[in-house]
Every structure is written in C-alpha cells, then in structure tokens.
Amino acid sequence: MTVARTIRNTAQTMKGRITEELGRVTRNGRLQRRGRIDRVSVSLEQAVEKTKDAFGRNGSGTR
C-alpha cells in the first residue's frame, strides 16, 4: 500500500470516528451510522489493498 493511500485511509478513519462520536453525543442516529459506514469502508479498502500486495499487483503472485 502506498503512503498516500495509507494517509488517505487514516484520515477517513478519523473522520468516521469523529462523525460517529458526534452522532453519539448529539443522539443523532444518522450521524452515528455515517461514521460507522466510513470506518467499515476504510477497513474493506485496506483489506483489498493488503490482498493485492500479497498476491502481486500484476497477477504474478504465488500460486
């Protein structure tokens, strides 16, 4: 995973945490869900990137 993607993913994770906490404090369920969605989507993106790295980006990974 590149440094730029790592920084972007970290920023989006922090945004999700802040949004979720703001929703919790204000008792706004929509904000809580939005924050949770942001965090889960980042986790999925990171899992995909790690899988790509493990098998090689050009498909020439181990078989």
N, C-alpha and C positions, 0 to 999 in steps of 0.2 A: 504494500500500500504506500502510495506516495505521501510525502509530507503535507502537501496541500490538501489532500483528501482527509488525512488524519486531523488536520486543524479544522477543516470544514465540519467533519463529523463531531468533533469535540464541541465546537460552537453550537451545533444544532442540538446536541445532547443537553448542554447547559440551558439553551433556550427552552427546551422541553421541560426541564426540571423547574425552571423559573415559572413557566406558564402553568404547570401543574400545581405548584405551590401557591401561586396567586389565585388560582381557581379554588384551592382548598381554603385559603384564608377568607376569600370573599363568598364562599359557598356557592360558587358558580360551577355546576357540573360540566358545562360545555368546555370551559377553560381547562378543567382537570383532564377531560378526555382528550382534548387537543394536545396537551403536554405529554400525555401518555403515548399518544399516537406518534408524536415526534420522536420520543425516545425509542420506541419499538422499531420505527422505520430505520433509524440510525443503526440499531443493533443488527437488523437484517442486512443493511448495506455493508456493514463491516464483516458479517459472516460471508457474504458473497465475495467480497474482496479477498478475504483470507483464503477462501476456497480457490479463487483464481490464482493467487500466489502459490498455493500448494501444488496445483497441477500445471502451472506454467500458463502464461497469458496466451501463447500462440498454439496451445493444444499439444505441445510436445512434452508434456509432463510424464511422470511414471505411469506405467500401466500395470 
